[in-house]
Amino acid sequence: MNKPWCGGVCFEQNQIENLFHWLINNVLPICLIMILNIVLIIRVIRQKNRIKQNRSIWYRCRKLTIQMISISSIYLICFLPSGLIYVLRILLNDTQFGENALQIYFQYTFLFANALLPFVTLSLLPDLKKNIKLIFKRIIPNQTRNVKIRPIVTQIRDVQQ
């Protein structure tokens, strides 16, 4: 553990530090996300029954709930499978269980979650499409313009005079 670069997690050989790392970085966030999402949904349902007369407050709460659940579901989708494999490894006492799946499928899922998060967050912002269109209209004006054709009024003079 005193090498500056050891090719992986340096404390992987020490079981106590490895277990602490796994619990804090994998198990705790997944459990907290699941518990807090359930609490949030229960709170929103209870609040909906209380605030029936004010629709604007309910609409805002609903939007915030959808945003929270969609953002946390990205984390759960990307990290829950590898977490389950590690739990099964401990329960089955088999250190090679799911090794192929971890190496092939779940090795870089945290990168996928980090890359996908900004797009999901931006898609949940209200009026984003309208604001982006306005920005592009200011930057790049329309090349085609509507031109109204009006008749030219001229005076006809008598040529025979």
Secondary structure, 3 states (H helix, E strand, C coil): CCCCCCCCCHHHHCHHHHHHHHHHHHHHHHHHHHHHHHHHHHHHHHHHHHCCCCHHHHHHHHHHHHHHHHHHHHHHHHHHHHHHHHHHHHHHCCCCCCHHHHHHCCCCHHHHHHHHHHHHHHHCCCCHHHHHHHHHHHHCCCCCCCCCCCCCCCCCCCCCC
